[in-house]
Amino acid sequence: MQKFFDQFSRYFVGALFIFSGLIKLNDPIGTQIKMEEYFEVFADDFGSFFHRLIPWSLEIGMVMIVLEVALGIAILIFWRMKWTGWILLLLMIFFTFLTFYSAYFNKVTDCGCFGDAIKLTPWQSFTKDIVLMAFVFHLFWYKHTYVPMLRTREGDGLIIGIVALSLFLGIRAVNHLPFIDFRAYRVGNNIPQQMQPEEQPVIEYVFQKDGKEVKSTKYLTEAGYQYISSKVLNEEKTKPKITDYSVTSPEGEDKTSYTFEENRLLIVIANADKASLKNISGIRELIRKLEGRVECLILTSSSAESIEKFRHENQLAVPYYFSDATVLKTIIRSNPGIALWQHGTVLGNWHYNDLPTDQEIIDLTANQ
């Protein structure tokens, strides 16, 4: 029986850590955003010290991601289990506390355990960690009995290689865009449709009649039926994928629908003070070449003063509108970044390191 639990725990925990790490390695900026969210909450609840960690959210998140992947591999090959067991246990205690705290106090509604690929509620995340903790504790308890799959030097080399490869992939994802886009603003999605529920609520009513429980999707008004309770059967499908996208002009006018008209090249500058200037000349040239052919506009969450200063210093002669910072970071993992929409359908997303040509933009709009 112990052999069975040894092998099951090894593959289950190892595979889950690798999967979770790779999902987040695909999109380190998403993990950064989640880390910032946690640090903001901790700063309010435990002390202002956590505010100092916010500027380091990307680096801290990257360390956690690489550690997850490396631990997953280490468990599969039983690499240095004395160290691995302790690190694994301490990490799981930390994760379990984090998910319980989020669930109990309703602080962070999505733990980000599996990035944007699999959304879990706080209580689902906590339950997942409790189940996982049982197998982690088994591995920890018997860590001295496991025989390494590789010799020490070979195992060390493999783990070092995994760490190096993970760092390379993570840095590449930061400097470009996620390899696989799981977000609601990915290419091919129609944003207005994503803002509508997939299905209307289907309500199941529970009644009691003659001492028996009766369930129905219709509210029964006949004599003898006593109402007990009701629930929505398709709750997840009644929630829009996008609930927080809105755009306003500097004068406070709602411009959300305007961004869904015809062809729109969105220059997303979530934070003008932290925006990279690396390829700003390329963005400026792209705007110039598209003048009169594709409507260009800036979406920002910066103050009017900051974005005005940024536009004038970098000669970006296009109108600007305001949107929520988290929304803009979700639209494109780049500051600045570019998104091409046609009637609200996403035709392309680009990092500032991978700017499209004006001809690419024209071709994309013409082929739809």
C-alpha positions in Angstrom: 0.0 0.0 0.0 2.8 2.4 0.8 4.4 1.8 -2.6 1.2 2.7 -4.2 0.9 6.0 -2.2 4.6 6.7 -2.9 4.1 6.5 -6.6 0.8 8.2 -6.8 2.0 11.1 -4.6 5.1 11.4 -6.7 3.3 11.6 -10.0 0.3 13.6 -8.8 2.2 16.2 -6.9 5.1 16.4 -9.4 2.7 16.7 -12.4 0.5 19.3 -10.7 3.5 21.5 -9.8 4.9 21.3 -13.3 1.5 22.0 -14.9 0.9 25.0 -12.6 4.4 26.3 -13.1 4.2 26.0 -16.9 0.8 27.7 -17.1 2.2 30.7 -15.2 5.5 30.6 -17.0 3.5 31.2 -20.2 2.4 34.5 -18.7 4.6 35.9 -15.9 3.0 39.3 -16.2 -0.3 37.7 -15.1 1.5 36.4 -12.0 3.0 39.8 -11.4 -0.5 41.4 -11.4 -1.7 38.7 -9.0 1.3 39.3 -6.7 0.6 43.0 -6.7 -2.9 42.3 -5.7 -1.8 40.1 -2.8 0.8 42.7 -1.6 -1.9 45.4 -1.6 -4.1 43.3 0.5 -1.3 42.3 2.9 -0.2 46.0 3.2 -3.7 46.9 4.3 -4.1 44.0 6.7 -0.6 43.4 8.1 1.5 46.5 7.5 2.9 48.9 5.0 6.0 46.8 4.6 4.3 44.9 1.8 4.1 48.0 -0.3 7.8 47.8 -0.7 7.5 44.5 -2.3 5.1 45.7 -5.1 7.9 47.0 -7.4 9.5 43.5 -7.1 6.3 41.6 -7.9 7.6 40.4 -11.3 10.9 39.1 -9.9 9.3 37.5 -6.9 6.6 35.9 -9.1 9.3 34.6 -11.5 11.2 32.9 -8.6 7.9 31.3 -7.4 7.2 30.0 -11.0 10.6 28.6 -11.6 10.6 27.0 -8.1 7.3 25.3 -8.9 8.6 23.8 -12.2 11.9 22.7 -10.6 10.2 21.2 -7.6 7.8 19.2 -9.9 10.8 17.7 -11.8 12.7 17.1 -8.5 9.8 15.1 -7.1 9.5 13.0 -10.2 13.2 12.0 -10.0 13.4 12.0 -6.2 16.2 14.6 -6.4 17.7 15.4 -3.0 14.5 14.6 -1.2 15.7 15.9 2.1 15.8 19.4 0.7 13.0 19.0 -1.7 10.7 17.6 1.0 11.2 20.6 3.3 10.9 23.2 0.5 7.8 21.4 -0.8 6.1 21.3 2.6 6.9 24.9 3.5 5.7 26.1 0.1 2.4 24.2 0.5 1.9 25.6 4.0 2.3 29.1 2.5 0.0 28.4 -0.4 -2.6 26.8 1.8 -2.6 29.8 4.2 -2.8 32.1 1.2 -5.9 30.4 -0.3 -7.6 30.1 3.1 -7.0 33.7 3.8 -8.4 34.7 0.4 -11.4 32.5 0.8 -12.3 33.2 4.4 -11.9 37.0 4.2 -12.9 37.2 0.5 -9.8 39.3 -0.3 -8.6 38.0 -3.6 -11.3 36.3 -5.7 -9.0 34.4 -8.0 -5.7 32.9 -6.6 -4.1 32.7 -10.0 -3.0 29.1 -9.3 -3.4 28.1 -12.9 -3.2 31.6 -14.5 -6.0 32.5 -16.9 -6.2 28.9 -18.1 -8.3 27.5 -15.3 -10.2 29.8 -13.0 -10.8 28.7 -9.4 -12.9 30.3 -6.7 -11.0 31.0 -3.4 -12.7 28.0 -1.7 -12.0 25.7 -4.7 -8.3 26.8 -4.5 -8.3 26.1 -0.7 -9.9 22.7 -1.2 -7.4 21.8 -3.9 -4.5 22.8 -1.6 -5.9 20.7 1.3 -6.1 17.6 -0.9 -2.6 18.3 -2.3 -1.2 18.8 1.2 -2.1 15.2 2.1 0.1 13.8 -0.7 2.8 16.4 0.0 2.9 15.4 3.6 3.2 11.8 2.6 6.3 12.6 0.4 7.7 14.7 3.3 7.2 11.9 5.9 8.9 9.2 3.8 11.5 11.5 2.2 14.5 9.6 3.7 13.3 6.3 2.1 13.2 7.4 -1.6 16.0 6.3 -3.9 17.0 9.0 -6.5 16.3 8.1 -10.1 19.5 9.7 -11.2 23.0 10.0 -9.7 23.6 13.1 -7.7 25.7 14.9 -10.4 23.2 14.0 -13.2 20.2 15.1 -11.0 22.0 18.4 -10.2 22.7 19.0 -13.8 19.0 18.4 -14.8 17.6 20.7 -12.2 20.1 23.5 -13.1 19.1 23.0 -16.7 15.4 23.1 -15.9 15.9 26.4 -13.9 17.9 27.9 -16.7 15.3 26.9 -19.4 12.4 28.1 -17.2 14.1 31.5 -16.7 14.7 31.8 -20.5 11.1 31.0 -21.3 9.8 33.3 -18.7 12.0 36.2 -19.8 11.0 35.6 -23.4 7.3 35.7 -22.4 7.8 39.0 -20.6 9.7 40.6 -23.5 7.1 39.5 -26.1 3.6 38.1 -25.3 2.4 34.8 -23.8 3.0 31.7 -26.0 -0.6 30.7 -25.5 -3.3 33.3 -24.8 -6.0 32.2 -22.4 -7.5 35.6 -21.8 -10.9 36.9 -23.0 -9.1 39.5 -25.2 -7.2 37.0 -27.3 -7.1 37.1 -31.1 -10.4 35.9 -32.6 -12.7 36.8 -29.7 -15.4 39.4 -30.1 -15.3 41.7 -27.1 -19.0 42.7 -27.1 -20.0 39.0 -27.2 -17.6 38.3 -24.3 -19.4 41.0 -22.3 -22.7 39.1 -22.7 -23.7 35.9 -20.7 -23.3 32.7 -22.6 -26.7 31.4 -21.4 -29.7 32.8 -19.5 -30.2 31.4 -16.0 -31.9 28.1 -15.7 -33.5 27.9 -12.2 -34.4 24.7 -10.5 -37.1 25.0 -7.8 -37.6 22.6 -5.0 -41.1 22.0 -3.6 -42.6 19.6 -1.2 -45.9 17.8 -1.8 -47.4 15.1 0.2 -44.2 14.7 2.2 -42.1 14.2 -1.0 -39.5 16.5 -2.6 -40.4 17.7 -6.1 -37.9 19.5 -8.4 -38.9 21.6 -11.3 -37.5 24.2 -13.7 -40.8 26.0 -13.5 -42.3 27.6 -10.4 -45.3 25.4 -9.5 -48.3 27.3 -8.3 -50.8 24.5 -8.1 -52.4 23.6 -4.8 -50.4 21.3 -2.5 -46.9 22.5 -3.6 -44.9 24.1 -0.9 -41.8 26.1 -2.0 -38.6 25.0 -0.3 -35.6 26.5 -2.2 -34.1 27.2 -5.6 -30.8 27.3 -7.3 -29.3 28.3 -10.7 -28.2 25.2 -12.5 -25.9 26.9 -15.1 -24.5 29.7 -12.9 -21.1 29.7 -14.5 -22.5 30.2 -18.0 -24.7 33.1 -16.9 -21.6 35.2 -16.0 -20.0 37.2 -18.9 -16.3 36.5 -19.5 -15.7 40.3 -19.5 -17.5 42.4 -16.8 -15.2 45.4 -16.3 -14.3 46.8 -19.7 -15.4 50.4 -20.1 -13.9 53.5 -21.8 -14.4 57.1 -21.0 -13.2 60.3 -22.7 -11.3 63.1 -20.9 -14.7 64.9 -20.6 -16.3 61.8 -18.9 -18.3 60.6 -21.9 -18.8 56.9 -22.3 -16.8 55.8 -25.3 -17.0 52.0 -24.8 -19.1 51.4 -27.9 -16.9 53.7 -29.9 -14.0 51.2 -29.5 -16.2 48.6 -31.2 -16.8 50.6 -34.3 -15.1 49.6 -37.6 -11.3 49.3 -37.4 -9.6 50.5 -34.2 -5.9 50.4 -33.5 -5.7 50.6 -29.7 -2.4 51.8 -28.3 -2.5 50.5 -24.8 -0.5 52.5 -22.3 -1.5 51.3 -18.9 0.9 53.5 -17.0 2.5 56.4 -18.9 5.2 56.9 -16.2 6.4 53.3 -16.6 5.9 52.8 -20.3 8.9 51.6 -22.3 10.3 54.1 -24.9 12.3 51.3 -26.6 10.1 51.3 -29.8 8.1 54.4 -29.3 9.4 55.8 -32.6 8.1 52.7 -34.3 4.6 53.3 -32.8 4.8 56.9 -33.9 5.7 55.9 -37.4 2.9 53.3 -37.5 0.4 55.9 -36.5 1.6 58.2 -39.2 1.4 55.6 -42.0 -2.1 54.5 -40.9 -3.5 58.1 -40.8 -6.8 58.2 -42.8 -6.9 54.4 -43.1 -7.3 53.0 -39.6 -8.5 55.0 -36.6 -5.8 55.0 -33.9 -6.4 55.9 -30.2 -4.7 55.6 -26.9 -6.2 53.7 -23.9 -4.7 54.6 -20.6 -5.3 54.5 -16.8 -2.8 57.3 -16.2 -3.9 60.8 -15.2 -4.7 63.3 -17.9 -1.6 65.3 -17.0 0.7 62.2 -17.3 -0.7 61.0 -20.6 -0.7 64.5 -22.1 2.9 64.9 -21.2 3.7 61.4 -22.6 1.9 62.2 -25.9 3.6 65.5 -26.4 7.1 64.3 -25.5 6.8 61.3 -27.9 4.7 63.1 -30.5 1.8 60.6 -30.5 -0.8 62.8 -32.2 -3.9 60.6 -31.5 -6.8 61.0 -29.0 -6.7 59.3 -25.7 -9.3 57.7 -23.5 -9.4 56.2 -20.0 -9.9 52.7 -18.8 -9.1 50.6 -15.7 -5.5 49.6 -15.2 -6.1 45.9 -14.6 -8.3 45.8 -17.7 -5.6 47.3 -19.9 -3.0 44.9 -18.5 -5.4 42.1 -19.3 -6.0 43.3 -22.9 -2.2 43.3 -23.6 0.7 42.2 -21.5 2.8 45.1 -22.7 3.2 48.7 -21.8 2.8 50.1 -24.4 1.1 47.5 -26.4 -1.0 47.4 -29.5 -4.3 45.7 -30.2 -6.2 45.7 -33.5 -10.0 45.4 -33.3 -12.6 45.3 -36.1 -16.2 45.8 -34.9 -15.0 44.6 -31.5 -13.3 41.4 -32.8 -9.6 41.1 -31.9 -7.5 40.8 -35.1 -4.1 41.1 -33.5 -2.1 41.8 -30.3 1.5 43.0 -30.3 4.2 43.7 -27.8 6.2 46.8 -28.3 9.2 44.6 -29.2 7.2 43.0 -32.0 5.4 45.9 -33.8 3.5 45.1 -36.9 4.0 47.0 -40.2 1.2 49.3 -41.5 0.8 46.8 -44.4 0.1 43.9 -41.9 -2.5 46.0 -40.2 -4.2 46.9 -43.6 -4.1 43.3 -44.7 -5.7 42.0 -41.5 -8.5 44.5 -41.7 -9.1 43.8 -45.4 -9.2 40.0 -45.0 -12.1 40.0 -42.6 
